[in-house]
Amino acid sequence: MTFHDIDPRTPVIVGVGQSSERIGEPGYRRLSPVELAAAAVREAIADTCAEAAAVAAAVDTVAGVRQFEISGPGAPVPLGRSTNYPRSVAARVGADPGRAILEVVGGQGPQHLVNELAATIAAGSSQTALVFGSEAISTVRHLAGAEDRPDFGETVEGDLEDRGYGLEGLFSPFQAAHGLRGAPSQYALFDNARRARLKQTREEYAAGMGALFAPFTKVAAANPHAAAPIERSAEELVTPTEKNRLVAEPYTRYVVAREKVNQGAAVLLMSVAAARRLGVPAEKWVFLHGHADLRERDLLDRGDLGTSPAAVMAARHALDLAGIGAEDLAAIDLYSCFPIAVSNVCDGLGLAADDPRGLTVTGGLPFFGGAGNNYSTHAIAEIVQRLRARPGSYGMVGANGGSLSKYSVGVYSTTPTEWRPDGSAALQAEIDAWPAVEQAVRADGWGTIETYTVKHGRGGDRTGIVIGRLEADGRRFLAMTAEGDEETLGLLGVGEPVGHRVYVRSFGAGNRVTTDDTRMDELFPL
């Protein structure tokens, strides 16, 4: 395949851009999310080396990734927001697209949108499409109480394809009632299940998490857009201190995604025909060789809580579609909100934690920054630049959303290739047919711990969360510790709780777990 005989409808990435600012540093401008995204889009347009006004005028589709503040009902918006984020950004750069999309919640969003819009271009329904996102969480929190705080609110007219939050299966009142209100506690359950399966001690597993993420800090330290450009040792990352407090065991603050960022990123896609018409040099073109989008079973339905086979299936399928193996990749970025998101894919693809190619091109979510749902737009931008510098090489982006729930993958190269439809639908049907674990919503009696975590509040309060199986019938239960139950917290805080026998009882407020029936009666007299 050459540039000359390729189908003119073939989608190519022709421009990428990033923007950022850090409070207290020279040049800090208190930019809004719209302004951060617009700055990244301008960079992406300039990256094409074509006439900027002509490129902006050619954009027929814009797709915005949701900020955290519009990712759930009732989320606070202290500085205001746009009523139509995608069109606000488009207007800033002189674009007037016929179609505007606001994507669902989840870190898979950027890669999913690239996959989707590339297919739309290949089908002839679009010629030029922009994907972008941004977060100004650091600025919003910094200025929320300031007398001179800016107003980021704006009303923008125009059609908007708002896809909603997309939270179905990712969050439930039942889980929230048992302490699973945030990502750290949910992911901690997965990492602790994986540790138990590997038969590692707490100390061994913590050392492994530190060794996995220490190289990420080195990449972040060299990245001008990183929110925390500080190189740290493996030991420093996992050793609890006043600054690096425990969040949800086994996690300290340094190994979880950093949400306080001011960052924007954008990816510009075109058909080959549009790229030629607008004068984008062929050496700027990057092709999507492989792609996949899959969804895992809901959290409590999964057979093994220490893995996400759907994510591995997505990565393997994208590589198969590209006709290469993981060993052929020159650049890799695996979504890294928590260690398990990286190690799960490494386990499935046979990648070593210390792979000399590295497992991130940005520095990862805890160190580069977890730019809300938009992190992987930055990863795609970095991958594109690396592949242009090494023509003919391959790079892969793995984007994760929810609680190891949604996984989107892209395999890229400057090597020309025509569009290849993926087989994600057939794979998803296979996943959906996997048997679900039977659950006990109201759980009573003796059980065995499958996995667990202990959440640590800023004030020193602790809450234990347990997923287990009832001895009587093998059904899975979710339970939490009672307030003040130091005995059960002690069980969860040392040694190996997984496989340990516990006692659970149901109440109107949910299930509670204790070390035995005697302790349950002490805490909750009948």
Secondary structure, 3 states (H helix, E strand, C coil): CCCCCCCCCCEEEEEEEEEECCCCCCCCCCCCHHHHHHHHHHHHHHHCCCCHHHHHHHCCEEEECCCHHHCCCCCCCCCCCECCHHHHHHHHCCCCCCEEEECCCCCCHHHHHHHHHHHHHHCCCCCEEEEEEEEEHHHHHHHCCCCCCCCCCECCCCCCEECCCCCCCCCCHHHHHCCCCCHHHHHHHHHHHHHHHHCCCHHHHHHHHHHHHHHHHHHHHCCCCCCCCCCCCHHHHHCCCCCCCEEECCEEHHHCCCCCCEEEEEEEEEEHHHHHHHCCCHHHCEEEEEEEEEECCCHHHCCCCCCCHHHHHHHHHHHHHHCCCHHHEEEEEECCCCHHHHHHHHHHHCCCCCCCCCCCCCCCCCCCCCCHHHHHHHHHHHHHHHHHHCCCCEEEEEEEECCCCEEEEEEEECCCCCCCCCCHHHHHHHHHCCCCCCECCCCCEEEEEEEEEEEECCCCCEEEEEEEEECCCCCEEEEEECCCCHHHHHHHHCCCCCCCEEEEEEECCEEEEECCHHHHHHHCCC
